[in-house]
């Protein structure tokens, strides 16, 4: 059908999250080294216009603190001209420790999302 595969949007959301953390001087790798993991507990994507193979895309990612143990990310995927929105979505993440038990986000991370 010459359009981007629908599940790729969730991969692009992950790229947006990774870049979001980098923009604040951190990374997923650093969080995991501290014993903090952020599994996805909810994911949603609304497809608006198809992205075609080889289209250049931009990913706008916004994050907000839902609670001391939960983060929500909102995404907007646009064609690189930034006028055509191809999809919007969200993911919600729980903060867990290495044993999978809920844990509070570090204060530094909470402040990024306030």
C-alpha positions as CSV (number, residue, x, y, z in Angstrom):
1,X,0.0,0.0,0.0
2,X,3.1,2.2,0.0
3,X,2.4,3.6,3.5
4,X,4.4,3.2,6.7
5,X,3.5,0.2,8.7
6,X,1.1,1.2,11.5
7,X,3.2,-0.4,14.3
8,X,6.2,1.8,13.3
9,X,4.5,4.7,15.0
10,X,5.0,3.1,18.4
11,X,8.7,2.8,17.6
12,X,8.8,6.4,16.6
13,X,7.1,7.3,19.9
14,X,10.0,5.5,21.7
15,X,12.5,7.5,19.7
16,X,10.6,10.6,20.8
17,X,10.8,9.5,24.5
18,X,14.5,8.8,24.2
19,X,15.2,12.2,22.7
20,X,12.9,13.8,25.4
21,X,15.2,12.5,28.1
22,X,18.3,13.4,26.3
23,X,17.1,17.0,26.0
24,X,17.1,17.2,29.8
25,X,20.6,15.7,30.1
26,X,19.6,12.1,31.0
27,X,18.9,8.9,29.1
28,X,17.0,5.7,29.5
29,X,20.3,3.9,30.0
30,X,21.1,6.1,33.0
31,X,17.7,5.5,34.5
32,X,18.1,1.8,34.2
33,X,21.6,1.9,35.6
34,X,20.0,3.5,38.7
35,X,17.6,0.6,38.9
36,X,14.6,2.6,37.5
37,X,12.5,1.1,34.7
38,X,9.5,2.7,32.8
39,X,7.4,0.0,31.2
40,X,4.5,1.0,29.0
41,X,1.2,0.3,30.7
42,X,-1.0,2.1,28.2
43,X,-0.5,3.0,24.5
44,X,-2.7,4.7,22.0
45,X,-2.3,6.0,18.5
46,X,-4.7,7.9,16.3
47,X,-3.8,7.8,12.6
48,X,-4.7,10.9,10.7
49,X,-2.9,10.9,7.4
50,X,-0.6,8.2,6.0
51,X,3.1,8.6,6.1
52,X,4.6,7.2,2.9
53,X,7.8,5.2,2.6
54,X,10.9,7.4,2.8
55,X,8.9,10.4,4.1
56,X,10.9,12.6,6.6
57,X,9.0,12.9,9.8
58,X,9.3,15.0,12.9
59,X,8.3,13.8,16.4
60,X,7.0,16.3,19.0
61,X,7.0,14.7,22.4
62,X,5.5,16.2,25.6
63,X,5.7,14.6,29.0
64,X,3.8,15.2,32.2
65,X,3.8,13.7,35.7
66,X,0.6,11.8,36.4
67,X,1.7,10.8,39.9
68,X,5.0,10.2,41.7
69,X,5.1,6.7,40.0
70,X,3.6,7.5,36.6
71,X,4.5,9.5,33.5
72,X,2.4,10.2,30.5
73,X,3.9,11.1,27.1
74,X,1.9,12.8,24.3
75,X,3.2,12.6,20.7
76,X,2.5,14.3,17.4
77,X,4.1,12.9,14.3
78,X,4.3,15.3,11.4
79,X,5.7,15.3,7.9
80,X,9.0,17.2,8.0
81,X,7.3,20.3,6.6
82,X,5.6,20.4,10.0
83,X,2.2,21.2,8.6
84,X,0.7,17.7,8.0
85,X,0.0,15.7,11.2
86,X,0.2,12.0,10.4
87,X,-0.7,10.7,13.8
88,X,-1.1,11.6,17.5
89,X,-0.7,9.3,20.4
90,X,0.2,8.8,24.0
91,X,1.9,6.3,26.3
92,X,1.7,5.9,30.0
93,X,4.6,4.5,32.0
94,X,4.8,3.1,35.5
95,X,8.1,3.6,37.4
96,X,9.3,0.2,38.8
97,X,12.4,-1.1,40.4
98,X,14.5,-4.0,39.2
99,X,12.1,-6.5,40.8
100,X,9.1,-4.9,38.9
101,X,7.7,-3.3,42.1
102,X,6.3,0.3,41.8
103,X,8.7,2.9,43.0
104,X,8.8,6.7,43.2
105,X,10.5,8.6,40.4
106,X,13.6,10.5,41.6
107,X,12.9,14.1,42.5
108,X,15.1,15.2,39.5
109,X,12.9,13.3,37.1
110,X,9.7,14.5,38.8
111,X,10.7,18.1,38.4
112,X,11.4,17.7,34.7
113,X,7.7,16.8,34.2
114,X,6.1,19.5,36.4
